[in-house]
Amino acid sequence: MNISKITQIAVNALENIKGENIIVLDTSAQSSVFHTIIICSGNSARQVSALAHSVSEDFKANDIKIIGIEGKRSGEWVLVDSGDVVVHIMLPQVRAYYDLETLWNG
């Protein structure tokens, strides 16, 4: 499956659970490890976990291999890694602190 289709599946999964401030960044020029980063905020640890669950379930339903899921226990920052597309779901204060948008987008 191509990267744009995987990205769209992830964004739709996040929108279905009311993820906020969804940003898609093409990181192909900065990294050879992955092509796209999706960053999303959730209002609570429970919502962050639900967003990650939604993405992982939609990936599985579309036969998209998940390399790993990190941070699901704490719910402050969950990463869903499908190889070319990496989804970061964070509480707003964690997102502001790490500021991945600036790090990867300049």
N, C-alpha and C positions, 0 to 999 in steps of 0.2 A: 504494500500500500504506500502511496506517495506521502511526502511530508505534509503537504497542504491538507490532505484528507485527514490525517492523524491529528493535525492541529485543529481542524474544524470539529472533529469528534470531541476533543478535549474541551474546547471552548463551549460547545453545546452542553456538555455535561456540567460544566461550571455554571452556566446560565440557568440550567434547570434547577439548581439548588440555590439560586440567588447569590452567586458569587459576585463580589464587587470589584470595581476598578481592574477589570481584566485587561492585561497588556500582553501583546505577542511581539517578541523581539527575534529578528533574524540574527543569529550569532555565528553564522557560517564563516564570516571573515575573521572572527576572533578565536574560534575554536574548531579543531578538527574532530573533537569528541562528540559534539552534538550540533544540530543545525538551528533549532528553535527553542526558545525559552518562553514559557507562558507563566505570567505572574498574576496572582489573584488574591484578594483579601476575603476573609471570613470574619464575622462579628464576634464569634466565640470559639473556644476550643472545640466544642461540639460541632459547630458549623464547619470549621476547618476540616475536621475528621470526616464529616458527611460529604464535603466537596471532594476530598481525596477518594473516598469510597465510590462516589459517582463516576469520577474519571476512570478509576481502575475497573469498575464493572463495565463501563462502556468500551474500554479498551479490550477487555476480555470478550465481550459480545461481538466485537469486530475483528477478533483474532489478531490483535495487536499485542506483541510480546512486551511484557513488563519486566524490565531488568531488576527493578527494586523499588520499594516504597520505604521511605525513612521518615521518622518523626511522628508516626501515627499515635503513639502512646501519649505524648505530651499535648499534641494538638495545637501547639503554638506555630509550628512551621512543619508542613508535611511536603515531601518531595516525591513525585511519581515520575520515575525514569523509564521511558520507553526507547531509549537509545538516541535517536535523532531528535526527539521532542522530550523536553524535561519540563514538568509542571511544578511550580512552586506555589503553595497555598499557605498564607500566613495571616496571623493576627495583624491588624493595622500598625501597632506599635513595633512589632518585630520587623515588619516590612519597612517602616520608616528608618529603623536603626541600621539595617543591612543595606538598604537602598540599592537593590540589584539593578533597578532601571538605569541608574547613573553608571554603575559599574560596567554593565554590558552595552549600554547605548551611548555612553559618553555624554 
